Amino acid sequence: MIANVQNVTDKLFLNKLGKRIKFLRESQKMTQLDLGIMCQNHAEQIGRVERGQHNVTVCSLLKISLALNVTLKDIFDFDYTL
């Protein structure tokens, strides 16, 4: 039987994703405020994503990737093992 996947969160995955986004942002000398403005979002929300506290949507990740001028593949370029 398949579990209800609607509210599935994987804290380790979200933490690694957030660290990757933070690395990409900082490598471009951007602040959370800069990225938030470019993504039409709040700096606080960017902070929650970077700390792995928010299960970000695919559309939000697309906005982040466009703002950072990287691909979605670049955003997911981190080691993760189940």
mmCIF file of the N, C-alpha and C atoms, coordinates in Angstrom:
data_MODEL
# 
_entry.id   MODEL 
# 
loop_
_atom_site.group_PDB 
_atom_site.id 
_atom_site.type_symbol 
_atom_site.label_atom_id 
_atom_site.label_alt_id 
_atom_site.label_comp_id 
_atom_site.label_asym_id 
_atom_site.label_entity_id 
_atom_site.label_seq_id 
_atom_site.pdbx_PDB_ins_code 
_atom_site.Cartn_x 
_atom_site.Cartn_y 
_atom_site.Cartn_z 
_atom_site.occupancy 
_atom_site.B_iso_or_equiv 
_atom_site.pdbx_formal_charge 
_atom_site.auth_seq_id 
_atom_site.auth_comp_id 
_atom_site.auth_asym_id 
_atom_site.auth_atom_id 
_atom_site.pdbx_PDB_model_num 
ATOM 1   N N  . MET A 1 1  ? 0.839  -1.179 0.000   1.00 0.00 ? 1  MET A N  1 
ATOM 2   C CA . MET A 1 1  ? 0.000  0.000  0.000   1.00 0.00 ? 1  MET A CA 1 
ATOM 3   C C  . MET A 1 1  ? 0.887  1.247  0.000   1.00 0.00 ? 1  MET A C  1 
ATOM 4   N N  . ILE A 1 2  ? 0.552  2.212  -0.796  1.00 0.00 ? 2  ILE A N  1 
ATOM 5   C CA . ILE A 1 2  ? 1.320  3.452  -0.908  1.00 0.00 ? 2  ILE A CA 1 
ATOM 6   C C  . ILE A 1 2  ? 0.847  4.434  0.154   1.00 0.00 ? 2  ILE A C  1 
ATOM 7   N N  . ALA A 1 3  ? 1.817  5.020  0.846   1.00 0.00 ? 3  ALA A N  1 
ATOM 8   C CA . ALA A 1 3  ? 1.497  6.014  1.873   1.00 0.00 ? 3  ALA A CA 1 
ATOM 9   C C  . ALA A 1 3  ? 1.022  7.303  1.217   1.00 0.00 ? 3  ALA A C  1 
ATOM 10  N N  . ASN A 1 4  ? 0.325  8.106  1.997   1.00 0.00 ? 4  ASN A N  1 
ATOM 11  C CA . ASN A 1 4  ? -0.104 9.413  1.521   1.00 0.00 ? 4  ASN A CA 1 
ATOM 12  C C  . ASN A 1 4  ? 1.136  10.267 1.296   1.00 0.00 ? 4  ASN A C  1 
ATOM 13  N N  . VAL A 1 5  ? 1.445  10.573 0.038   1.00 0.00 ? 5  VAL A N  1 
ATOM 14  C CA . VAL A 1 5  ? 2.671  11.302 -0.282  1.00 0.00 ? 5  VAL A CA 1 
ATOM 15  C C  . VAL A 1 5  ? 2.464  12.809 -0.346  1.00 0.00 ? 5  VAL A C  1 
ATOM 16  N N  . GLN A 1 6  ? 1.267  13.259 -0.116  1.00 0.00 ? 6  GLN A N  1 
ATOM 17  C CA . GLN A 1 6  ? 0.971  14.681 -0.234  1.00 0.00 ? 6  GLN A CA 1 
ATOM 18  C C  . GLN A 1 6  ? 1.805  15.529 0.728   1.00 0.00 ? 6  GLN A C  1 
ATOM 19  N N  . ASN A 1 7  ? 2.028  15.071 1.935   1.00 0.00 ? 7  ASN A N  1 
ATOM 20  C CA . ASN A 1 7  ? 2.730  15.861 2.934   1.00 0.00 ? 7  ASN A CA 1 
ATOM 21  C C  . ASN A 1 7  ? 4.067  15.251 3.339   1.00 0.00 ? 7  ASN A C  1 
ATOM 22  N N  . VAL A 1 8  ? 4.680  14.516 2.439   1.00 0.00 ? 8  VAL A N  1 
ATOM 23  C CA . VAL A 1 8  ? 5.956  13.881 2.740   1.00 0.00 ? 8  VAL A CA 1 
ATOM 24  C C  . VAL A 1 8  ? 7.053  14.935 2.781   1.00 0.00 ? 8  VAL A C  1 
ATOM 25  N N  . THR A 1 9  ? 7.853  14.912 3.830   1.00 0.00 ? 9  THR A N  1 
ATOM 26  C CA . THR A 1 9  ? 9.035  15.761 3.888   1.00 0.00 ? 9  THR A CA 1 
ATOM 27  C C  . THR A 1 9  ? 10.216 14.906 4.302   1.00 0.00 ? 9  THR A C  1 
ATOM 28  N N  . ASP A 1 10 ? 11.333 15.197 3.749   1.00 0.00 ? 10 ASP A N  1 
ATOM 29  C CA . ASP A 1 10 ? 12.572 14.512 4.067   1.00 0.00 ? 10 ASP A CA 1 
ATOM 30  C C  . ASP A 1 10 ? 13.528 15.593 4.538   1.00 0.00 ? 10 ASP A C  1 
ATOM 31  N N  . LYS A 1 11 ? 13.704 15.676 5.840   1.00 0.00 ? 11 LYS A N  1 
ATOM 32  C CA . LYS A 1 11 ? 14.486 16.773 6.419   1.00 0.00 ? 11 LYS A CA 1 
ATOM 33  C C  . LYS A 1 11 ? 15.923 16.781 5.930   1.00 0.00 ? 11 LYS A C  1 
ATOM 34  N N  . LEU A 1 12 ? 16.527 15.609 5.763   1.00 0.00 ? 12 LEU A N  1 
ATOM 35  C CA . LEU A 1 12 ? 17.898 15.551 5.269   1.00 0.00 ? 12 LEU A CA 1 
ATOM 36  C C  . LEU A 1 12 ? 17.983 16.112 3.849   1.00 0.00 ? 12 LEU A C  1 
ATOM 37  N N  . PHE A 1 13 ? 17.045 15.695 2.997   1.00 0.00 ? 13 PHE A N  1 
ATOM 38  C CA . PHE A 1 13 ? 17.031 16.185 1.619   1.00 0.00 ? 13 PHE A CA 1 
ATOM 39  C C  . PHE A 1 13 ? 16.837 17.699 1.589   1.00 0.00 ? 13 PHE A C  1 
ATOM 40  N N  . LEU A 1 14 ? 15.859 18.202 2.347   1.00 0.00 ? 14 LEU A N  1 
ATOM 41  C CA . LEU A 1 14 ? 15.593 19.644 2.352   1.00 0.00 ? 14 LEU A CA 1 
ATOM 42  C C  . LEU A 1 14 ? 16.789 20.422 2.885   1.00 0.00 ? 14 LEU A C  1 
ATOM 43  N N  . ASN A 1 15 ? 17.486 19.865 3.863   1.00 0.00 ? 15 ASN A N  1 
ATOM 44  C CA . ASN A 1 15 ? 18.673 20.515 4.406   1.00 0.00 ? 15 ASN A CA 1 
ATOM 45  C C  . ASN A 1 15 ? 19.774 20.610 3.353   1.00 0.00 ? 15 ASN A C  1 
ATOM 46  N N  . LYS A 1 16 ? 20.018 19.525 2.633   1.00 0.00 ? 16 LYS A N  1 
ATOM 47  C CA . LYS A 1 16 ? 21.045 19.519 1.595   1.00 0.00 ? 16 LYS A CA 1 
ATOM 48  C C  . LYS A 1 16 ? 20.671 20.438 0.437   1.00 0.00 ? 16 LYS A C  1 
ATOM 49  N N  . LEU A 1 17 ? 19.404 20.435 0.066   1.00 0.00 ? 17 LEU A N  1 
ATOM 50  C CA . LEU A 1 17 ? 18.937 21.335 -0.986  1.00 0.00 ? 17 LEU A CA 1 
ATOM 51  C C  . LEU A 1 17 ? 19.141 22.782 -0.566  1.00 0.00 ? 17 LEU A C  1 
ATOM 52  N N  . GLY A 1 18 ? 18.775 23.102 0.651   1.00 0.00 ? 18 GLY A N  1 
ATOM 53  C CA . GLY A 1 18 ? 18.945 24.458 1.153   1.00 0.00 ? 18 GLY A CA 1 
ATOM 54  C C  . GLY A 1 18 ? 20.392 24.897 1.186   1.00 0.00 ? 18 GLY A C  1 
ATOM 55  N N  . LYS A 1 19 ? 21.274 23.998 1.621   1.00 0.00 ? 19 LYS A N  1 
ATOM 56  C CA . LYS A 1 19 ? 22.701 24.322 1.642   1.00 0.00 ? 19 LYS A CA 1 
ATOM 57  C C  . LYS A 1 19 ? 23.230 24.562 0.236   1.00 0.00 ? 19 LYS A C  1 
ATOM 58  N N  . ARG A 1 20 ? 22.728 23.810 -0.716  1.00 0.00 ? 20 ARG A N  1 
ATOM 59  C CA . ARG A 1 20 ? 23.158 23.983 -2.115  1.00 0.00 ? 20 ARG A CA 1 
ATOM 60  C C  . ARG A 1 20 ? 22.707 25.341 -2.637  1.00 0.00 ? 20 ARG A C  1 
ATOM 61  N N  . ILE A 1 21 ? 21.477 25.714 -2.358  1.00 0.00 ? 21 ILE A N  1 
ATOM 62  C CA . ILE A 1 21 ? 20.969 27.019 -2.793  1.00 0.00 ? 21 ILE A CA 1 
ATOM 63  C C  . ILE A 1 21 ? 21.774 28.133 -2.137  1.00 0.00 ? 21 ILE A C  1 
ATOM 64  N N  . LYS A 1 22 ? 22.064 27.989 -0.861  1.00 0.00 ? 22 LYS A N  1 
ATOM 65  C CA . LYS A 1 22 ? 22.861 28.995 -0.154  1.00 0.00 ? 22 LYS A CA 1 
ATOM 66  C C  . LYS A 1 22 ? 24.251 29.117 -0.776  1.00 0.00 ? 22 LYS A C  1 
ATOM 67  N N  . PHE A 1 23 ? 24.883 27.978 -1.084  1.00 0.00 ? 23 PHE A N  1 
ATOM 68  C CA . PHE A 1 23 ? 26.198 27.987 -1.717  1.00 0.00 ? 23 PHE A CA 1 
ATOM 69  C C  . PHE A 1 23 ? 26.157 28.730 -3.049  1.00 0.00 ? 23 PHE A C  1 
ATOM 70  N N  . LEU A 1 24 ? 25.150 28.411 -3.872  1.00 0.00 ? 24 LEU A N  1 
ATOM 71  C CA . LEU A 1 24 ? 25.039 29.062 -5.179  1.00 0.00 ? 24 LEU A CA 1 
ATOM 72  C C  . LEU A 1 24 ? 24.800 30.561 -5.027  1.00 0.00 ? 24 LEU A C  1 
ATOM 73  N N  . ARG A 1 25 ? 23.958 30.931 -4.075  1.00 0.00 ? 25 ARG A N  1 
ATOM 74  C CA . ARG A 1 25 ? 23.679 32.359 -3.835  1.00 0.00 ? 25 ARG A CA 1 
ATOM 75  C C  . ARG A 1 25 ? 24.930 33.086 -3.372  1.00 0.00 ? 25 ARG A C  1 
ATOM 76  N N  . GLU A 1 26 ? 25.614 32.527 -2.388  1.00 0.00 ? 26 GLU A N  1 
ATOM 77  C CA . GLU A 1 26 ? 26.800 33.186 -1.848  1.00 0.00 ? 26 GLU A CA 1 
ATOM 78  C C  . GLU A 1 26 ? 27.938 33.240 -2.856  1.00 0.00 ? 26 GLU A C  1 
ATOM 79  N N  . SER A 1 27 ? 28.017 32.242 -3.738  1.00 0.00 ? 27 SER A N  1 
ATOM 80  C CA . SER A 1 27 ? 29.074 32.256 -4.751  1.00 0.00 ? 27 SER A CA 1 
ATOM 81  C C  . SER A 1 27 ? 28.888 33.402 -5.741  1.00 0.00 ? 27 SER A C  1 
ATOM 82  N N  . GLN A 1 28 ? 27.675 33.931 -5.790  1.00 0.00 ? 28 GLN A N  1 
ATOM 83  C CA . GLN A 1 28 ? 27.386 35.079 -6.655  1.00 0.00 ? 28 GLN A CA 1 
ATOM 84  C C  . GLN A 1 28 ? 27.321 36.382 -5.864  1.00 0.00 ? 28 GLN A C  1 
ATOM 85  N N  . LYS A 1 29 ? 27.761 36.326 -4.607  1.00 0.00 ? 29 LYS A N  1 
ATOM 86  C CA . LYS A 1 29 ? 27.804 37.515 -3.739  1.00 0.00 ? 29 LYS A CA 1 
ATOM 87  C C  . LYS A 1 29 ? 26.426 38.146 -3.569  1.00 0.00 ? 29 LYS A C  1 
ATOM 88  N N  . MET A 1 30 ? 25.400 37.309 -3.537  1.00 0.00 ? 30 MET A N  1 
ATOM 89  C CA . MET A 1 30 ? 24.025 37.769 -3.349  1.00 0.00 ? 30 MET A CA 1 
ATOM 90  C C  . MET A 1 30 ? 23.613 37.604 -1.898  1.00 0.00 ? 30 MET A C  1 
ATOM 91  N N  . THR A 1 31 ? 22.802 38.514 -1.412  1.00 0.00 ? 31 THR A N  1 
ATOM 92  C CA . THR A 1 31 ? 22.200 38.355 -0.092  1.00 0.00 ? 31 THR A CA 1 
ATOM 93  C C  . THR A 1 31 ? 20.870 37.621 -0.247  1.00 0.00 ? 31 THR A C  1 
ATOM 94  N N  . GLN A 1 32 ? 20.324 37.190 0.885   1.00 0.00 ? 32 GLN A N  1 
ATOM 95  C CA . GLN A 1 32 ? 18.989 36.589 0.844   1.00 0.00 ? 32 GLN A CA 1 
ATOM 96  C C  . GLN A 1 32 ? 17.974 37.612 0.355   1.00 0.00 ? 32 GLN A C  1 
ATOM 97  N N  . LEU A 1 33 ? 18.168 38.857 0.722   1.00 0.00 ? 33 LEU A N  1 
ATOM 98  C CA . LEU A 1 33 ? 17.263 39.918 0.266   1.00 0.00 ? 33 LEU A CA 1 
ATOM 99  C C  . LEU A 1 33 ? 17.343 40.064 -1.245  1.00 0.00 ? 33 LEU A C  1 
ATOM 100 N N  . ASP A 1 34 ? 18.558 40.062 -1.801  1.00 0.00 ? 34 ASP A N  1 
ATOM 101 C CA . ASP A 1 34 ? 18.728 40.155 -3.256  1.00 0.00 ? 34 ASP A CA 1 
ATOM 102 C C  . ASP A 1 34 ? 17.968 39.029 -3.955  1.00 0.00 ? 34 ASP A C  1 
ATOM 103 N N  . LEU A 1 35 ? 18.190 37.810 -3.478  1.00 0.00 ? 35 LEU A N  1 
ATOM 104 C CA . LEU A 1 35 ? 17.546 36.657 -4.110  1.00 0.00 ? 35 LEU A CA 1 
ATOM 105 C C  . LEU A 1 35 ? 16.036 36.721 -3.936  1.00 0.00 ? 35 LEU A C  1 
ATOM 106 N N  . GLY A 1 36 ? 15.595 37.114 -2.754  1.00 0.00 ? 36 GLY A N  1 
ATOM 107 C CA . GLY A 1 36 ? 14.154 37.234 -2.519  1.00 0.00 ? 36 GLY A CA 1 
ATOM 108 C C  . GLY A 1 36 ? 13.504 38.218 -3.465  1.00 0.00 ? 36 GLY A C  1 
ATOM 109 N N  . ILE A 1 37 ? 14.136 39.357 -3.658  1.00 0.00 ? 37 ILE A N  1 
ATOM 110 C CA . ILE A 1 37 ? 13.592 40.370 -4.573  1.00 0.00 ? 37 ILE A CA 1 
ATOM 111 C C  . ILE A 1 37 ? 13.518 39.815 -5.992  1.00 0.00 ? 37 ILE A C  1 
ATOM 112 N N  . MET A 1 38 ? 14.585 39.143 -6.408  1.00 0.00 ? 38 MET A N  1 
ATOM 113 C CA . MET A 1 38 ? 14.612 38.598 -7.776  1.00 0.00 ? 38 MET A CA 1 
ATOM 114 C C  . MET A 1 38 ? 13.584 37.492 -7.973  1.00 0.00 ? 38 MET A C  1 
ATOM 115 N N  . CYS A 1 39 ? 13.227 36.804 -6.885  1.00 0.00 ? 39 CYS A N  1 
ATOM 116 C CA . CYS A 1 39 ? 12.249 35.705 -6.959  1.00 0.00 ? 39 CYS A CA 1 
ATOM 117 C C  . CYS A 1 39 ? 10.848 36.160 -6.577  1.00 0.00 ? 39 CYS A C  1 
ATOM 118 N N  . GLN A 1 40 ? 10.695 37.452 -6.303  1.00 0.00 ? 40 GLN A N  1 
ATOM 119 C CA . GLN A 1 40 ? 9.424  37.998 -5.835  1.00 0.00 ? 40 GLN A CA 1 
ATOM 120 C C  . GLN A 1 40 ? 8.974  37.273 -4.563  1.00 0.00 ? 40 GLN A C  1 
ATOM 121 N N  . ASN A 1 41 ? 9.919  37.187 -3.621  1.00 0.00 ? 41 ASN A N  1 
ATOM 122 C CA . ASN A 1 41 ? 9.673  36.498 -2.368  1.00 0.00 ? 41 ASN A CA 1 
ATOM 123 C C  . ASN A 1 41 ? 10.350 37.277 -1.251  1.00 0.00 ? 41 ASN A C  1 
ATOM 124 N N  . HIS A 1 42 ? 10.115 36.891 -0.021  1.00 0.00 ? 42 HIS A N  1 
ATOM 125 C CA . HIS A 1 42 ? 10.708 37.562 1.122   1.00 0.00 ? 42 HIS A CA 1 
ATOM 126 C C  . HIS A 1 42 ? 12.042 36.924 1.476   1.00 0.00 ? 42 HIS A C  1 
ATOM 127 N N  . ALA A 1 43 ? 12.971 37.722 1.990   1.00 0.00 ? 43 ALA A N  1 
ATOM 128 C CA . ALA A 1 43 ? 14.262 37.201 2.432   1.00 0.00 ? 43 ALA A CA 1 
ATOM 129 C C  . ALA A 1 43 ? 14.073 36.137 3.509   1.00 0.00 ? 43 ALA A C  1 
ATOM 130 N N  . GLU A 1 44 ? 13.061 36.318 4.362   1.00 0.00 ? 44 GLU A N  1 
ATOM 131 C CA . GLU A 1 44 ? 12.797 35.334 5.411   1.00 0.00 ? 44 GLU A CA 1 
ATOM 132 C C  . GLU A 1 44 ? 12.454 33.973 4.821   1.00 0.00 ? 44 GLU A C  1 
ATOM 133 N N  . GLN A 1 45 ? 11.712 33.975 3.737   1.00 0.00 ? 45 GLN A N  1 
ATOM 134 C CA . GLN A 1 45 ? 11.345 32.717 3.071   1.00 0.00 ? 45 GLN A CA 1 
ATOM 135 C C  . GLN A 1 45 ? 12.583 32.068 2.460   1.00 0.00 ? 45 GLN A C  1 
ATOM 136 N N  . ILE A 1 46 ? 13.457 32.866 1.852   1.00 0.00 ? 46 ILE A N  1 
ATOM 137 C CA . ILE A 1 46 ? 14.706 32.332 1.302   1.00 0.00 ? 46 ILE A CA 1 
ATOM 138 C C  . ILE A 1 46 ? 15.516 31.701 2.439   1.00 0.00 ? 46 ILE A C  1 
ATOM 139 N N  . GLY A 1 47 ? 15.551 32.358 3.579   1.00 0.00 ? 47 GLY A N  1 
ATOM 140 C CA . GLY A 1 47 ? 16.257 31.819 4.741   1.00 0.00 ? 47 GLY A CA 1 
ATOM 141 C C  . GLY A 1 47 ? 15.698 30.483 5.183   1.00 0.00 ? 47 GLY A C  1 
ATOM 142 N N  . ARG A 1 48 ? 14.377 30.363 5.209   1.00 0.00 ? 48 ARG A N  1 
ATOM 143 C CA . ARG A 1 48 ? 13.752 29.087 5.598   1.00 0.00 ? 48 ARG A CA 1 
ATOM 144 C C  . ARG A 1 48 ? 14.094 27.980 4.599   1.00 0.00 ? 48 ARG A C  1 
ATOM 145 N N  . VAL A 1 49 ? 14.117 28.332 3.320   1.00 0.00 ? 49 VAL A N  1 
ATOM 146 C CA . VAL A 1 49 ? 14.489 27.347 2.292   1.00 0.00 ? 49 VAL A CA 1 
ATOM 147 C C  . VAL A 1 49 ? 15.938 26.914 2.512   1.00 0.00 ? 49 VAL A C  1 
ATOM 148 N N  . GLU A 1 50 ? 16.825 27.868 2.720   1.00 0.00 ? 50 GLU A N  1 
ATOM 149 C CA . GLU A 1 50 ? 18.242 27.561 2.885   1.00 0.00 ? 50 GLU A CA 1 
ATOM 150 C C  . GLU A 1 50 ? 18.522 26.761 4.154   1.00 0.00 ? 50 GLU A C  1 
ATOM 151 N N  . ARG A 1 51 ? 17.705 26.909 5.165   1.00 0.00 ? 51 ARG A N  1 
ATOM 152 C CA . ARG A 1 51 ? 17.872 26.138 6.406   1.00 0.00 ? 51 ARG A CA 1 
ATOM 153 C C  . ARG A 1 51 ? 17.146 24.797 6.355   1.00 0.00 ? 51 ARG A C  1 
ATOM 154 N N  . GLY A 1 52 ? 16.482 24.508 5.250   1.00 0.00 ? 52 GLY A N  1 
ATOM 155 C CA . GLY A 1 52 ? 15.769 23.244 5.112   1.00 0.00 ? 52 GLY A CA 1 
ATOM 156 C C  . GLY A 1 52 ? 14.482 23.194 5.896   1.00 0.00 ? 52 GLY A C  1 
ATOM 157 N N  . GLN A 1 53 ? 13.931 24.351 6.230   1.00 0.00 ? 53 GLN A N  1 
ATOM 158 C CA . GLN A 1 53 ? 12.718 24.423 7.033   1.00 0.00 ? 53 GLN A CA 1 
ATOM 159 C C  . GLN A 1 53 ? 11.452 24.549 6.194   1.00 0.00 ? 53 GLN A C  1 
ATOM 160 N N  . HIS A 1 54 ? 11.606 24.656 4.886   1.00 0.00 ? 54 HIS A N  1 
ATOM 161 C CA . HIS A 1 54 ? 10.454 24.845 4.009   1.00 0.00 ? 54 HIS A CA 1 
ATOM 162 C C  . HIS A 1 54 ? 10.552 23.887 2.837   1.00 0.00 ? 54 HIS A C  1 
ATOM 163 N N  . ASN A 1 55 ? 9.498  23.143 2.598   1.00 0.00 ? 55 ASN A N  1 
ATOM 164 C CA . ASN A 1 55 ? 9.426  22.226 1.471   1.00 0.00 ? 55 ASN A CA 1 
ATOM 165 C C  . ASN A 1 55 ? 9.023  23.033 0.238   1.00 0.00 ? 55 ASN A C  1 
ATOM 166 N N  . VAL A 1 56 ? 10.018 23.586 -0.409  1.00 0.00 ? 56 VAL A N  1 
ATOM 167 C CA . VAL A 1 56 ? 9.832  24.525 -1.508  1.00 0.00 ? 56 VAL A CA 1 
ATOM 168 C C  . VAL A 1 56 ? 9.205  23.828 -2.722  1.00 0.00 ? 56 VAL A C  1 
ATOM 169 N N  . THR A 1 57 ? 8.366  24.558 -3.462  1.00 0.00 ? 57 THR A N  1 
ATOM 170 C CA . THR A 1 57 ? 7.715  23.990 -4.646  1.00 0.00 ? 57 THR A CA 1 
ATOM 171 C C  . THR A 1 57 ? 8.676  24.001 -5.834  1.00 0.00 ? 57 THR A C  1 
ATOM 172 N N  . VAL A 1 58 ? 8.350  23.203 -6.806  1.00 0.00 ? 58 VAL A N  1 
ATOM 173 C CA . VAL A 1 58 ? 9.152  23.153 -8.033  1.00 0.00 ? 58 VAL A CA 1 
ATOM 174 C C  . VAL A 1 58 ? 9.130  24.516 -8.729  1.00 0.00 ? 58 VAL A C  1 
ATOM 175 N N  . CYS A 1 59 ? 7.998  25.180 -8.730  1.00 0.00 ? 59 CYS A N  1 
ATOM 176 C CA . CYS A 1 59 ? 7.914  26.501 -9.371  1.00 0.00 ? 59 CYS A CA 1 
ATOM 177 C C  . CYS A 1 59 ? 8.795  27.519 -8.644  1.00 0.00 ? 59 CYS A C  1 
ATOM 178 N N  . SER A 1 60 ? 8.864  27.432 -7.323  1.00 0.00 ? 60 SER A N  1 
ATOM 179 C CA . SER A 1 60 ? 9.754  28.317 -6.574  1.00 0.00 ? 60 SER A CA 1 
ATOM 180 C C  . SER A 1 60 ? 11.210 28.000 -6.884  1.00 0.00 ? 60 SER A C  1 
ATOM 181 N N  . LEU A 1 61 ? 11.536 26.726 -7.019  1.00 0.00 ? 61 LEU A N  1 
ATOM 182 C CA . LEU A 1 61 ? 12.899 26.347 -7.386  1.00 0.00 ? 61 LEU A CA 1 
ATOM 183 C C  . LEU A 1 61 ? 13.259 26.868 -8.766  1.00 0.00 ? 61 LEU A C  1 
ATOM 184 N N  . LEU A 1 62 ? 12.295 26.855 -9.669  1.00 0.00 ? 62 LEU A N  1 
ATOM 185 C CA . LEU A 1 62 ? 12.534 27.403 -11.004 1.00 0.00 ? 62 LEU A CA 1 
ATOM 186 C C  . LEU A 1 62 ? 12.853 28.894 -10.909 1.00 0.00 ? 62 LEU A C  1 
ATOM 187 N N  . LYS A 1 63 ? 12.081 29.633 -10.121 1.00 0.00 ? 63 LYS A N  1 
ATOM 188 C CA . LYS A 1 63 ? 12.354 31.065 -9.939  1.00 0.00 ? 63 LYS A CA 1 
ATOM 189 C C  . LYS A 1 63 ? 13.735 31.288 -9.337  1.00 0.00 ? 63 LYS A C  1 
ATOM 190 N N  . ILE A 1 64 ? 14.099 30.468 -8.363  1.00 0.00 ? 64 ILE A N  1 
ATOM 191 C CA . ILE A 1 64 ? 15.413 30.584 -7.733  1.00 0.00 ? 64 ILE A CA 1 
ATOM 192 C C  . ILE A 1 64 ? 16.508 30.305 -8.756  1.00 0.00 ? 64 ILE A C  1 
ATOM 193 N N  . SER A 1 65 ? 16.339 29.264 -9.544  1.00 0.00 ? 65 SER A N  1 
ATOM 194 C CA . SER A 1 65 ? 17.363 28.930 -10.545 1.00 0.00 ? 65 SER A CA 1 
ATOM 195 C C  . SER A 1 65 ? 17.519 30.043 -11.572 1.00 0.00 ? 65 SER A C  1 
ATOM 196 N N  . LEU A 1 66 ? 16.407 30.624 -12.000 1.00 0.00 ? 66 LEU A N  1 
ATOM 197 C CA . LEU A 1 66 ? 16.483 31.727 -12.968 1.00 0.00 ? 66 LEU A CA 1 
ATOM 198 C C  . LEU A 1 66 ? 17.167 32.945 -12.353 1.00 0.00 ? 66 LEU A C  1 
ATOM 199 N N  . ALA A 1 67 ? 16.853 33.234 -11.103 1.00 0.00 ? 67 ALA A N  1 
ATOM 200 C CA . ALA A 1 67 ? 17.463 34.377 -10.421 1.00 0.00 ? 67 ALA A CA 1 
ATOM 201 C C  . ALA A 1 67 ? 18.967 34.168 -10.232 1.00 0.00 ? 67 ALA A C  1 
ATOM 202 N N  . LEU A 1 68 ? 19.371 32.927 -10.000 1.00 0.00 ? 68 LEU A N  1 
ATOM 203 C CA . LEU A 1 68 ? 20.787 32.615 -9.808  1.00 0.00 ? 68 LEU A CA 1 
ATOM 204 C C  . LEU A 1 68 ? 21.502 32.350 -11.131 1.00 0.00 ? 68 LEU A C  1 
ATOM 205 N N  . ASN A 1 69 ? 20.735 32.333 -12.217 1.00 0.00 ? 69 ASN A N  1 
ATOM 206 C CA . ASN A 1 69 ? 21.271 32.060 -13.549 1.00 0.00 ? 69 ASN A CA 1 
ATOM 207 C C  . ASN A 1 69 ? 21.962 30.691 -13.607 1.00 0.00 ? 69 ASN A C  1 
ATOM 208 N N  . VAL A 1 70 ? 21.291 29.705 -13.006 1.00 0.00 ? 70 VAL A N  1 
ATOM 209 C CA . VAL A 1 70 ? 21.755 28.315 -13.043 1.00 0.00 ? 70 VAL A CA 1 
ATOM 210 C C  . VAL A 1 70 ? 20.586 27.446 -13.479 1.00 0.00 ? 70 VAL A C  1 
ATOM 211 N N  . THR A 1 71 ? 20.878 26.209 -13.809 1.00 0.00 ? 71 THR A N  1 
ATOM 212 C CA . THR A 1 71 ? 19.812 25.285 -14.201 1.00 0.00 ? 71 THR A CA 1 
ATOM 213 C C  . THR A 1 71 ? 19.241 24.600 -12.960 1.00 0.00 ? 71 THR A C  1 
ATOM 214 N N  . LEU A 1 72 ? 18.079 24.012 -13.121 1.00 0.00 ? 72 LEU A N  1 
ATOM 215 C CA . LEU A 1 72 ? 17.528 23.200 -12.040 1.00 0.00 ? 72 LEU A CA 1 
ATOM 216 C C  . LEU A 1 72 ? 18.466 22.044 -11.731 1.00 0.00 ? 72 LEU A C  1 
ATOM 217 N N  . LYS A 1 73 ? 19.112 21.520 -12.749 1.00 0.00 ? 73 LYS A N  1 
ATOM 218 C CA . LYS A 1 73 ? 20.090 20.452 -12.540 1.00 0.00 ? 73 LYS A CA 1 
ATOM 219 C C  . LYS A 1 73 ? 21.209 20.928 -11.618 1.00 0.00 ? 73 LYS A C  1 
ATOM 220 N N  . ASP A 1 74 ? 21.656 22.169 -11.801 1.00 0.00 ? 74 ASP A N  1 
ATOM 221 C CA . ASP A 1 74 ? 22.693 22.733 -10.926 1.00 0.00 ? 74 ASP A CA 1 
ATOM 222 C C  . ASP A 1 74 ? 22.204 22.797 -9.475  1.00 0.00 ? 74 ASP A C  1 
ATOM 223 N N  . ILE A 1 75 ? 20.955 23.154 -9.292  1.00 0.00 ? 75 ILE A N  1 
ATOM 224 C CA . ILE A 1 75 ? 20.405 23.260 -7.932  1.00 0.00 ? 75 ILE A CA 1 
ATOM 225 C C  . ILE A 1 75 ? 20.405 21.897 -7.240  1.00 0.00 ? 75 ILE A C  1 
ATOM 226 N N  . PHE A 1 76 ? 20.131 20.845 -8.016  1.00 0.00 ? 76 PHE A N  1 
ATOM 227 C CA . PHE A 1 76 ? 20.061 19.499 -7.443  1.00 0.00 ? 76 PHE A CA 1 
ATOM 228 C C  . PHE A 1 76 ? 21.398 18.759 -7.499  1.00 0.00 ? 76 PHE A C  1 
ATOM 229 N N  . ASP A 1 77 ? 22.473 19.466 -7.763  1.00 0.00 ? 77 ASP A N  1 
ATOM 230 C CA . ASP A 1 77 ? 23.796 18.851 -7.871  1.00 0.00 ? 77 ASP A CA 1 
ATOM 231 C C  . ASP A 1 77 ? 24.433 18.716 -6.484  1.00 0.00 ? 77 ASP A C  1 
ATOM 232 N N  . PHE A 1 78 ? 23.903 17.778 -5.702  1.00 0.00 ? 78 PHE A N  1 
ATOM 233 C CA . PHE A 1 78 ? 24.451 17.479 -4.377  1.00 0.00 ? 78 PHE A CA 1 
ATOM 234 C C  . PHE A 1 78 ? 24.239 15.993 -4.109  1.00 0.00 ? 78 PHE A C  1 
ATOM 235 N N  . ASP A 1 79 ? 25.066 15.447 -3.217  1.00 0.00 ? 79 ASP A N  1 
ATOM 236 C CA . ASP A 1 79 ? 24.967 14.033 -2.872  1.00 0.00 ? 79 ASP A CA 1 
ATOM 237 C C  . ASP A 1 79 ? 23.789 13.798 -1.939  1.00 0.00 ? 79 ASP A C  1 
ATOM 238 N N  . TYR A 1 80 ? 23.008 12.791 -2.282  1.00 0.00 ? 80 TYR A N  1 
ATOM 239 C CA . TYR A 1 80 ? 21.881 12.391 -1.444  1.00 0.00 ? 80 TYR A CA 1 
ATOM 240 C C  . TYR A 1 80 ? 21.636 10.905 -1.651  1.00 0.00 ? 80 TYR A C  1 
ATOM 241 N N  . THR A 1 81 ? 21.604 10.188 -0.565  1.00 0.00 ? 81 THR A N  1 
ATOM 242 C CA . THR A 1 81 ? 21.362 8.755  -0.621  1.00 0.00 ? 81 THR A CA 1 
ATOM 243 C C  . THR A 1 81 ? 20.231 8.425  0.339   1.00 0.00 ? 81 THR A C  1 
ATOM 244 N N  . LEU A 1 82 ? 19.307 7.593  -0.144  1.00 0.00 ? 82 LEU A N  1 
ATOM 245 C CA . LEU A 1 82 ? 18.196 7.152  0.717   1.00 0.00 ? 82 LEU A CA 1 
ATOM 246 C C  . LEU A 1 82 ? 18.693 6.239  1.799   1.00 0.00 ? 82 LEU A C  1 
# 
